[in-house]
Amino acid sequence: MNILVFGKDGQLGRAFQDQLLCAPFQNGNTITFVGRNECDLSNAEQLRDILKVHSPKLIINAAAYTAVDQAESEADLALAINATAPELMAQYAVAQGATLLHFSTDYVFDGSKQGIYQESDTCNPLGIYGKTKEAGERAITQAFANSMDARYAILRTSWVYGEGANFIRTILRLAKERPTLRVIADQYGVPTSANWLAELGLQLVLDGTQLRPLTSGIYNAVPRGETTWYGLASLAVQAAVDSGAVLQVDPNAITPISAAEYPLPAPRPMNSRLSTQKLQFELERLGLVSKLPHWNTPWDEQVIAYVKRLTAS
Ligand SMILES: NC(=O)c1ccc[n+]([C@@H]2O[C@H](COP(=O)([O-])OP(=O)(O)OC[C@H]3O[C@@H](n4cnc5c(N)ncnc54)[C@H](OP(=O)(O)O)[C@@H]3O)[C@@H](O)[C@H]2O)c1
């Protein structure tokens, strides 16, 4: 089967490369990883051409315009990459009976809910990035609305970390440079490992060389538990110290602050907690729970393992 992966140089794209370059996926599949150099997703012609050339049965879209603050002044570009490109991928998939695996964000919500967000909760993104990601979700859902044999999954995730720039790496860098840190303690969410997310996504859509008969739809996809940016920073710094890193900051010298004390160009949701019940039902229906032993591992265990790897490298 031909598999086309967009966004090969991003955090999630690199995680897909790590996993897809291993058996069993290598046997019987032709896998092509595409980055910005091979296809600029803001260019519809380039995207149509590459889909035609590779004629994939599975499209994995790990690419996105992810510069949340910059998006406020680049709305058209963000919309082209986060909504128009996924719409074209979806239209191709519907026409060819292919599967599309796409990713979205907790930022489609405004964060005002008291409790955990279900997939069916009303979207109300606060910033341009969230608006364009929601537009991408809607475009995909509409394109597949009357499809009989093509399938899609949109995995909504949050606070991703992997190979690339992310909050944990920034905190560990600052912790080497400064004796104190101030971190937002009133925004709640779930840190998500790119490796964890790629493994989950692959199992949902692919069974060796066969497409999995998944139920099309949007699924929240985050590990178990919840925290704040302050909680994440504190754990990451403590884990780095425990792994032998030499830092200027003491884990107890991190100061919790409110989001109001750290204004950014784009507002963020105060509550990004996502329910994974729908995902769990689908994994059970597909008989995948035993194949994904880590799918329900708590976020903090995964962050500690990640920081240990970073500190050792
Ligand atoms: N990061 C998070 O905290 C987070 C949270 C929630 C949801 N998500 C979602 O998770 C998915 C993966 O995110 P990530 O963290 O892996 O993002 P990332 O590290 O920023 O990677 C995004 C990739 O998209 C590529 N890209 C951007 N514009 C492009 C264009 N015009 N043409 C071709 N490629 C382009 C980038 O290419 P270059 O490498 O050339 O720049 C980059 O490789 C995205 O759908 C994102 O919205 C992320």
Ligand as a Chemical Component Dictionary entry (heavy atoms), coordinates in Angstrom:
data_LIG
# 
_chem_comp.id                   LIG 
_chem_comp.type                 NON-POLYMER 
_chem_comp.pdbx_formal_charge   0 
_chem_comp.three_letter_code    LIG 
# 
loop_
_chem_comp_atom.comp_id 
_chem_comp_atom.atom_id 
_chem_comp_atom.alt_atom_id 
_chem_comp_atom.type_symbol 
_chem_comp_atom.charge 
_chem_comp_atom.model_Cartn_x 
_chem_comp_atom.model_Cartn_y 
_chem_comp_atom.model_Cartn_z 
_chem_comp_atom.pdbx_ordinal 
LIG N1  N1  N 0  2.645  21.265 19.278 1  
LIG C1  C1  C 0  1.580  21.232 20.084 2  
LIG O1  O1  O 0  1.676  21.551 21.287 3  
LIG C2  C2  C 0  0.240  20.783 19.568 4  
LIG C3  C3  C 0  -0.865 20.826 20.431 5  
LIG C4  C4  C 0  -2.105 20.405 19.948 6  
LIG C5  C5  C 0  -2.230 19.930 18.659 7  
LIG N2  N2  N 1  -1.133 19.926 17.833 8  
LIG C6  C6  C 0  -1.322 19.443 16.458 9  
LIG O2  O2  O 0  -0.494 18.291 16.294 10 
LIG C7  C7  C 0  -0.021 18.222 14.956 11 
LIG C8  C8  C 0  1.500  18.078 14.945 12 
LIG O3  O3  O 0  2.083  19.190 15.605 13 
LIG P1  P1  P 0  3.654  19.293 15.841 14 
LIG O4  O4  O 0  3.876  19.654 17.257 15 
LIG O5  O5  O -1 4.336  18.084 15.281 16 
LIG O6  O6  O 0  3.959  20.575 14.932 17 
LIG P2  P2  P 0  5.387  21.099 14.403 18 
LIG O7  O7  O 0  6.488  20.468 15.154 19 
LIG O8  O8  O 0  5.260  22.580 14.380 20 
LIG O9  O9  O 0  5.431  20.544 12.911 21 
LIG C9  C9  C 0  4.603  21.054 11.922 22 
LIG C10 C10 C 0  5.192  20.670 10.585 23 
LIG O10 O10 O 0  4.339  21.236 9.581  24 
LIG C11 C11 C 0  5.180  21.713 8.557  25 
LIG N3  N3  N 0  4.591  22.798 7.789  26 
LIG C12 C12 C 0  4.196  24.010 8.220  27 
LIG N4  N4  N 0  3.814  24.756 7.195  28 
LIG C13 C13 C 0  3.987  24.012 6.084  29 
LIG C14 C14 C 0  3.790  24.250 4.692  30 
LIG N5  N5  N 0  3.337  25.417 4.208  31 
LIG N6  N6  N 0  4.054  23.244 3.840  32 
LIG C15 C15 C 0  4.536  22.078 4.275  33 
LIG N7  N7  N 0  4.768  21.790 5.560  34 
LIG C16 C16 C 0  4.487  22.763 6.454  35 
LIG C17 C17 C 0  6.409  22.261 9.279  36 
LIG O11 O11 O 0  7.462  22.330 8.349  37 
LIG P3  P3  P 0  8.884  22.979 8.711  38 
LIG O12 O12 O 0  9.554  21.944 9.570  39 
LIG O13 O13 O 0  9.524  23.185 7.397  40 
LIG O14 O14 O 0  8.563  24.251 9.447  41 
LIG C18 C18 C 0  6.609  21.225 10.358 42 
LIG O15 O15 O 0  7.469  20.200 9.946  43 
LIG C19 C19 C 0  -0.539 19.481 14.258 44 
LIG O16 O16 O 0  -1.746 19.164 13.598 45 
LIG C20 C20 C 0  -0.852 20.425 15.409 46 
LIG O17 O17 O 0  -1.855 21.358 15.073 47 
LIG C21 C21 C 0  0.102  20.324 18.269 48 
# 
loop_
_chem_comp_bond.comp_id 
_chem_comp_bond.atom_id_1 
_chem_comp_bond.atom_id_2 
_chem_comp_bond.value_order 
_chem_comp_bond.pdbx_ordinal 
LIG N1  C1  SING 1  
LIG C1  O1  DOUB 2  
LIG C1  C2  SING 3  
LIG C2  C3  SING 4  
LIG C2  C21 DOUB 5  
LIG C3  C4  DOUB 6  
LIG C4  C5  SING 7  
LIG C5  N2  DOUB 8  
LIG N2  C6  SING 9  
LIG N2  C21 SING 10 
LIG C6  O2  SING 11 
LIG C6  C20 SING 12 
LIG O2  C7  SING 13 
LIG C7  C8  SING 14 
LIG C7  C19 SING 15 
LIG C8  O3  SING 16 
LIG O3  P1  SING 17 
LIG P1  O4  DOUB 18 
LIG P1  O5  SING 19 
LIG P1  O6  SING 20 
LIG O6  P2  SING 21 
LIG P2  O7  DOUB 22 
LIG P2  O8  SING 23 
LIG P2  O9  SING 24 
LIG O9  C9  SING 25 
LIG C9  C10 SING 26 
LIG C10 O10 SING 27 
LIG C10 C18 SING 28 
LIG O10 C11 SING 29 
LIG C11 N3  SING 30 
LIG C11 C17 SING 31 
LIG N3  C12 SING 32 
LIG N3  C16 SING 33 
LIG C12 N4  DOUB 34 
LIG N4  C13 SING 35 
LIG C13 C14 SING 36 
LIG C13 C16 DOUB 37 
LIG C14 N5  SING 38 
LIG C14 N6  DOUB 39 
LIG N6  C15 SING 40 
LIG C15 N7  DOUB 41 
LIG N7  C16 SING 42 
LIG C17 O11 SING 43 
LIG C17 C18 SING 44 
LIG O11 P3  SING 45 
LIG P3  O12 DOUB 46 
LIG P3  O13 SING 47 
LIG P3  O14 SING 48 
LIG C18 O15 SING 49 
LIG C19 O16 SING 50 
LIG C19 C20 SING 51 
LIG C20 O17 SING 52 
# 
